[in-house]
Amino acid sequence: NETNSSLFFEVKDEGIGIAKENIENITQAFVQADSSTTRHYGGTGLGLSIVTTLLKLFNSKLEIRSEPDKGSSFSFKIDVTQPAQINTQAEELAEANFKNKKILIAEDNKTNQMLLKILLEDLGINIKIANNGLEAQEMFEKETFDMVLMDINMPVKNGTEAMIHINKYQDERETITPIIALTANAVSGDREKYIEEGFDEYLAKPIDNNEMKRIFSMFLN
């Protein structure tokens, strides 16, 4: 048997508040309610974008209520299921040791970079970030990595082109570093397609934490 319940979180402040016409926009990356906000208070405008993306992984959304000069309220609800018995596979994955492994992330989206950074550093993994396929190639040739997470759609040089270059570089030096394809355009048959192209595995976005750990267990242990 399983127990279903919900968790409700709410954060309130008594700050400058947000005008009604700006509430919908502030969850976008690098956007703040007013350009003067950055000058007075700092910040990148990434926080709410990251929160919104994380909540989508839990099939939830951020509720924002605010009044200018009075303050704001940010809340969300997450439905949770407590299994009667511990899932053995999940337990094994949780115990997997990836500490001090070094992974190169090739990803041009700043929000995705931040999310991957949070997920991997929580596992004790050291990361380096490349903003496109060309940067990934150059960084790979200068440093040693245990794995590469390669987004497919990137500017300058896409992930498939960069993977082919890196694998050729590895063949010449007789080294083996797994390269995992990352893509948000997940459809049936993608995994087979990317492996046929030369990737070692495939991970769909938004990333499932257990699936990511499963792949890491295959190549990092």
Beta strands, then each sheet from edge to edge (+ up, - down):
strand 1: 2-13
strand 2: 63-67
strand 3: 71-83
strand 4: 102-106
strand 5: 126-130
strand 6: 147-151
strand 7: 179-183
strand 8: 201-204
sheet 1: 1+ 3- 2+
sheet 2: 5+ 4+ 6+ 7+ 8+
end
